[in-house]
Amino acid sequence: MALPVVDPADYDRQLQIKQQRITEQFANFNPPPVEVFKSPTSHYRMRAEFRVWHDEDDLYYVMFKPGDKHTRFKVESFPVVSETIENTMFRLLDLIRPVPALRHRLFQVDFLSTLSGELLVTLLYHRPLDEAWQTEARALKQQLGIQLIGRSRKSRILLDQDFVLEQMAINGRNYTYKQVENSFSQPNGEVCRHMIHWALDATQAAGGDMVELYCGNGNFTLPLAQNFNRVVATEISKTSVHAAQYNIEANAIENVDVVRISSEEFSQVLNGSLEKRRTRHLNLDACNFTTVLVDPPRAGLDDNTVQQVQSYEHILYISCNPDTLYQNLEQICQTHRIERFALFDQFPYTDHLECGVYLTRR
């Protein structure tokens, strides 16, 4: 497998194949027609990581064939990534190449960008980073106008900040999202915007309060709060919880609470089988939870969480794995029917995609 082939002329054909596959896979559930949301045909990926290959005094980016660390491909252009990343990534190596303190034992570069043009770069090394590195790294940061982090074994040197601030316009309002290095954020910014718009439209008449599991940095939480009296969102990652709390304050949203707890434990709290100190202040008994939003990892929902989400009138399920989505729907559709079904093409020119399903109790 060589580098991804970005062929905008072939994009619609490939997307149609995905749509047909999803339509056939989920036909047993009798969903409405699939709503399809396209990606930009190039420069769509907001984050990426590249291995760095050293050839005497030269160095360049390489990618490897999956499962084969010996077959490598030199990266000389990469229209998959955002223009912000592509406009910087090769100039970055040009500036590093003649500087031994920056070049020596550099083995990977990670990029995190935003639709609004910010860029965070992480340089990863197989050696400790000293004062000489810090001096040269600060000069590099200044030259490129980026945020810069250095990492080596058990060490991280932060020159300024470890995050970027995304600015995303949703339904006429601009939302600020803090996105932190090494934490999850949606990889395709424009498709992420489509996903939020779709979720807002799907839940506009739900009313009451909403529970959200796997909320991350509040990507869906913040805009969807306008559709509900109150939102209680959960997330297990401490970094993501802190980012979500920052985002709530930055966007002046007053009807959202985020609590650091696993979805499994929170489900037990809600059904009364578990008490947790960190949820006592939430006054959950006063909530009228009509809707649950889940955006689980590729493994999907565990059986206990599936049973918990079935207790809500409405279920909004965002999935990055159609196979585990299908498995969960086999149980969920015993009590709920599919009202909306969406395909979000997060990863053009690959087999991967995301789905959105909105269900209502039968």
LOBA-641121 format. One record per residue: x, z, y of N, C-alpha, C in turn. Coordinates in steps of 0.02 Angstrom, whole numbers, plus 50000, padded with zeros to 5 digits. Last residue first. Layout:
N
XZYXZYXZY;...
# end
This chain:
362
479915102150158479345098450133478695102250145;480935104450302480615107250243479995103150223;482035091150347481505095750365481155098150301;483685085450391483155086650342482655091750369;484865073750431484415078750460483805079350413;486535069750406485875069950376485465075450410;487915059350429487495064550459486805064150428;489535055750363488815054950363488485060650402;491055046350377490675052650384489935050950386;492275038350270491775038350322491455045250326;493555028450191493285034850213492765033950269;494195016950159493575018350122493225024650148;494735008850312494855012950253494185013850218;494415002550429494904999250386495125003650327;494035017750522493985010450510494555008050465;493445032050512494095029450488494035021950472;492165035150558492745038850585493405035350570;490785029150570491395025950545492015029050578;489415037150512489885037250567490555034550542;487765035050471488455033550449488885033150511;486325045450449486795041650491487465040650457;484655048550432485275047750395485725043050435;483235059250447483715054650479484345054350436;482465066150354482135063050411482585057850445;482305070550188482765067650237482375064050291;481535086050145481545078750144482005076250199;481785100550041481785097150105481775089550095;481845105349911481435109049960481355105450027;482615096549844482055099549807481585103249854;483645093249925483055088949928482495091249882;484645102349888484295103149951483655099249953;485125097149764484775103549767484355104149831;485625084849801485225085349740484835091849738;486425087549910485745085149922485315085349860;487635091049849487245096149884486525093949895;488005078349798487915084049753487495089549786;488135071049918487635069149867487485074949820;489215077849975488565077750008488015076149958;490205074449886489975081349886489325082049925;490235060449921490125062649852489885069949848;490505058950058489845057150031489715059749961;491285069250162491375067150092490685065450062;491025074750281491605070250279491735067650208;489435077650355489855077450295490425072550302;488275088050426488795083250442489295083350385;486625091850425487215091950381487675086250402;485395101850476485815096450502486475096950465;483815106650429484525106850409484865100750439;482415117050464482785110950477483525111850457;481985129250413481505123850419481875117150426;483005137650292482855135550360482365129650360;483385140050163482895144750192482685142750263;484405131850127483725129750108483185134350137;485525138750157485295133750206484595131350190;485625146850040485495149850106485225144750155;485915137649941485295141549936485115144650004;487165133549989486615128749983485945132449980;487885145349973487735142950041487175137750040;487935146049834487615151349871487425149149942;488665134249800487975135049779487605140449819;489605127649942489555131149878488815132549863;489685111450016489415118250016489425121249946;491245101950016490525102850025490335110150026;492565098550011492275101549951491525102649956;492915094750140492765089550091492435092250028;492055107350242492625103350221492425098650165;490435105750331490925108850285491535104550273;489465108850438489975103550441490545105850397;487785112850469488375113750427488825107550433;486545121150555487015115550558487625117250515;484865125650540485555127150522485955120650526;483415131950623483865126450607484545128950588;482695142850661482325137250633482785132050601;482795159150682483225153650661482805148350626;482505169150793482035164850756482415158550736;483205185550806483255178250810482705174850768;483235198950788482815196550843482805188950848;484155201250691483445202050673482975199450728;485385200450751485145194650715484405195150698;486235206750849485515207850846485165201950811;487605206450864487245200250872486485201050873;488375217450835488165216550905487715210550915;488725216050701488215221050721487945219950791;489715208050653489075204850668488555209650696;490825215650625490895210750678490245206950693;490465223550515490515226550582490505221350637;489255218250401489925217150429489935219850500;488385219850249488455222050319489175220950341;487375210550137488035212550160487995214750232;486105206250108486495209050052487185211350073;485345199750205485305207050200485705210150144;485475186750234484965188350184484935195850169;486485187250330485825185050350485285186850299;487575191250253487345195450309486625193650327;487705180250170487515186750141487275191550194;488105170850263487485169650226487235176250195;489325176350297488785176250346488105175050314;490055174250180489905181050202489325181150252;490085160050179489815163750122489615170850143;490735156850296490035154850288489705158750231;491705170550363491615164750318490875163050313;491945173950536491715176150470491615169850427;491945176850696492435174950645492235178050578;490655170050795490915175850758491385173250704;489965165850950490385163650894490695169750861;488455162551032488915167651008489315164750950;487655155351172488035154251110488475160351095;487085154551298486645156051241486985154851173;487875150451405487715157651398487305159351337;489205141151459488625141051415488485148251394;490295136451538489775140851566489135140551526;491375130151490490785126051501490185130051526;492285140251473492475134651516491865130451534;491625148351378491725150751447491865145051495;491675139851267491035142651290491085144751363;493045138051255492625132351273491935134651297;493495150651214493745147751276493265142251301;492825151051092492645155851144492895153651212;493485140651025492755140251037492545144951093;494775145951019494655139851057493915139151073;494545156950936494785158051004494675151951048;494145149950821493675154550854493895155850926;495325143050790494725139250809494215143750844;496155153950756496335149450811495735145650836;495495159350645495565163350706495725158850766;494325151550543494985150850575495015154750640;492985152950510493455157450479494145157250512;491485153650605492095149950589492605154850561;489795151750665490315155250627490895150550612;488585154450794489035150050758489585154050723;487015154750853487515159150824487945154950778;486105150550995486505147950940486995153350919;484465150451067485095153951053485445150550994;483535140751095483555146751136484215150451128;484125123551095483915129751062483935135551112;484695112551154484085111451115483785117851086;485875116351211485335114651256484665113751219;486775117651107486465123751133485885122251179;487375105751081486745107051047486405113351072;488605106451154488055102051177487385103851145;489235117351075489125117751148488575112951171;489295113650937488965119750960488765119251034;490125103150907489395101950909489035107750944;491365109950939491255102850953490515101050957;491905122550923491265121850958491085114750975;493005122150846493105124150916492465123550958;492135126450699492765124250729492835126750801;490995130150629490905127450696491545124850728;490435133650499491025129250507491025126150577;488695134450536489245136350493489815131350500;487515139950651488005134750635488555137750591;485805142350681486405144950650486875139050637;484695142450820485095138650771485675142850746;482965145550867483685146950869484035143150813;481645135450936481905141550908482645142450917;481695117150914481485123450945481805129550911;481705103450875481735108750825481495115450853;481775091950950481125095250945481125101250898;483115087850942482815089051008482145092751005;483915084450836483675091350839483275092850903;484275070950852483935073050790483605079850797;484945070950975484315067450968483925069850908;486085078450942485645080550996484955077350989;486635070250843486415077050826485945079750879;486965058850921486485058350865486205065250847;487925064151008487305061151035486765060950981;488895067850913488575072950954487915070350983;489265055350861489005060550817488625065850857;489785048650973489175046150940488855051550898;490925056650992490405056451044489745053851016;491615053250876491395060250887490845060450939;491915040250906491425041550853491175048650857;492865042751006492255039151023491715040150969;493885050050934493535052750991492875049351007;494265054050780494055048050815493615050050873;494535066850728495085062050737494905055950780;494075082650790493835076250765494355070850779;495235095250741494825092150792494625085350765;495975109850674495555103950665495235101750730;497665113550726496975115550712496535109250709;498915109550770498845111750700498155114650684;498535113450940499005110550891498895113750822;496845113450993497475116950982497885113550928;495835109351123496025107151056496745109351044;494485113551221495175115351206495315113451133;493415103251305493585105851239494325107351234;492135101751422492845103051412492945106051343;490915089451460491105095351421491865095651415;489825083451580490515083251556490685089851523;488255075451556488635081651571489335081051543;487615064051514487675065251586488025071651605;487755064651373487095064751406487135066851479;489365069351386488815069251338488165069851377;491045066151408490395065451439489855064751385;492405076651387491965071951353491275071951386;494045080351390493475079951435493005074551407;495165091351308494765085251306494195085851356;496665097951333495975098851354495625092051355;497835103751209497615098851259496895100351276;499045116651171498395113451167498325107951220;500065125651191499995122651125499325119251117;501175124751335500545126651302500485122951236;502695125651350502185126951400501545129351366;503545125951243503835124951309503325126251365;503755135351105503225132751147503495132151218;504425134450952504615135251022504105131551065;504325142850801503985138050846504195139550917;504855145750634504985146150706504575140850743;504935143850498504735150450523504855151250598;505895129650521505655134450471505545141350502;505315122950678505775122950622505545128550575;504655114050816504545118050756505125117350707;504245112850986504755111950934504615116650876;503125104251092503255109951049503805108151001;502485098751248502975097951194503105104551159;501455088151346501575094851320502015094051258;502175075751459501785077851401501865085351390;502985067151539502375070151565501905072351510;504215062051507503625058751478502975061451505;505125069951578505165062651583504515059351560;504765082951538504685080951607504675073351615;505125082651403504435084051422504295081651493;506505080851418506105075751385505365076551404;506875092951476506995086751513506565081051484;506535101451372506185102151436506275095751479;507435097151276506725096251264506325096851329;508665101251327508525094051321507775092751312;508465115351319508645112051382508465104651381;508195117351184507695118951234507835115551301;509405113551124508785109751110508275111051165;510225123451175510365116451192509755112151180;509705134751115509605133951187509745126751209;509045128750955509435133150998509305131751072;508195129150803508225126250869508545131150918;508745126650634508535131050689508625127450756;508145112150542508685116350568508415120950620;507305101150522507595104650464508205108650487;505915100150637506625099650619506775103450555;504705091550734504835095950676505545094650650;503865091450885504455088950850504635093950795;502305087150947502675092350910503245089050873;501445083751095501915081251044502275087151013;499945080151174500375085551149500785082751092;499155072751311499535071751249499985077751236;497665066351394498185071351383498535070251316;496615057051411497305055051424497835060251416;495315058751373495455059451444496195058751461;495335058251239495045052451273495205052651347;496935065051187496235065651206495995059051237;498085068751051497895065851116497155066851128;499455073850966498755075650977498575073351047;500695070250845500395068650909499665070950910;502245074650771501515075050770501255073850841;503635069250683503345069850749502585069650742;505015074350580504305072450588504105073450660;506365077350578506085073850520505355071850528;507925079850650507225078750665506915074850607;509295081150634508855083850583508115084150603;509625077650800509915080450739509385083850695;509005073950922508975069450863509155073050798;509255083451018508565081951002508505078050936;510635084151023510255090451019509525089351001;511015070451041511115073950977510705080250970;510235057751112510345064851127510415068751062;509835044551092510525045851116510695053151128;508475046551040509015043451000509715044951027;507515050951130507825055751084508465053051054;507105039551197507405044951236507755050051192;506575032151092507105029151133507465034551173;505555040551049506155039751007506725036651046;504685038851162504935045451143505565044851100;504345025551155504775027751210505075034551195;503505026651046504135022951039504615024451096;502435034851093502795036451032503465032851026;501715030751208502235035851213502685036251153;500755021551178501155020351238501735025251245;500135027651070500555021751058500995020251119;499435038451134499965039651084500415033651079;498585031451221499015036751247499585038151199;497855023451135498345020251179498825025451208;497745031050972497525030151041498065026751082;498165021550822498155027550865497925025850935;498165008650769497675013550745497605019250795;499225000950807498615000550848498055005050823;500765002550804500255006250767499615006450807;502374995750768501784996050811501254999650770;503324999150678503554996150741502984995250792;503805008450548503245007850595503515005250661;504335003850387504525005150456503935003850502;503875011450240503755005850284503935007850355;504445015850074504305017350144504235010950184;504435022849925504255016549956504035017850027;504635036049889505225031549891505065024949925;503555043849869503985045749925504605041149931;501995040549830502655037649816503105038949876;500755044749867500985046649800501675044049783;500555031149975500275037349949500495038749878;502035025150047501485023550002501215030049974;502445031450208502575030650137501935028650101;503145026450365502585028850325502735027350253;504285030450497504115027350434503475030350407;505125027850652504565030650614504475026750549;506915029650670506285026150680505755029450637;508605029650728508045033050697507405029550716;510395027650718509725025150734509205029750702;511595031450674511395033950739510695031650760;511085030950510511675032250551511445034950619;509515032150513509965026950486510585026850530;508155042450477508815041850510509225036650474;506435042750508506965040650463507615039650503;505085053650521505625050350558506195048950509;503325052550492503985054550470504505050550509;501985056450600502435051450573503085054750550;500255059250632500915061950619501335056650584;498915060050752499295056650700499955060250690;497365058550843497935062450818498265058850760;496405049550878496655053950930497245058250907;496125032650847496315039050817496675043450868;495885020350904495325024850895495525031850871;496455007250922496615012950966496065018350964;495094996050878495804997850881495875003950927;493744995650875494094991850823494854992750826;492775010550888493185005350920493605001850866;491505012050760492115014350793492375008850838;489705012950753490355009550747490905013450781;488475019650661488835020550724489555018050715;486905016650592487625015250588487935015750657;485675024150498485875022750566486645022150567;484805018350358485415021550383485555019350455;483045020850342483625016350350484225019950382;482665036750260482515031250304483125026650310;482925040150082483035041450153482765035750195;482695042949940482215039349983482315040850057;483605047549853483305052549897482795049449945;484145036649787483675040949749483315045949793;485065030849878484385027949872483895032549836;486355033749902485865038949918485145036449910;487085022349863487255028849834486695033949844;486555011949941486445012049869486565018949839;486985015950069486275014650056486125015049981;488365016350050488005022550064487255021650050;488625002650028488825007649978488425014149988;488174996750146487854995050082488005000350029;489085002350236488375003650243488005002250178;490284996850189490185004150188489445005750192;490024983450216490144985650146490044993150140;489964983750354489364981950316489424984050243;491284986350385490784991450399490134989950360;491874974250348492064980350313491544985850324;491264965750442491174964550371491324970950331;491734971050563491014971250548490884970150474;493154968450555492874975250558492144975450536;493844956950561493554958650496493184965250497;494344956450688493894950950667493544952550602;495234967150695494574967750727494084962250705;496204973350586495974966550599495274966950629;497494982250540496974982750591496774975650611;498044988350397497954981950429497364982450476;499205001550374498504999450383498464992850421;500684996850282500374999950340499654997450346;500374994850103500784994250164500434997850221;500435000049940500005000050000500445000050062;
# end
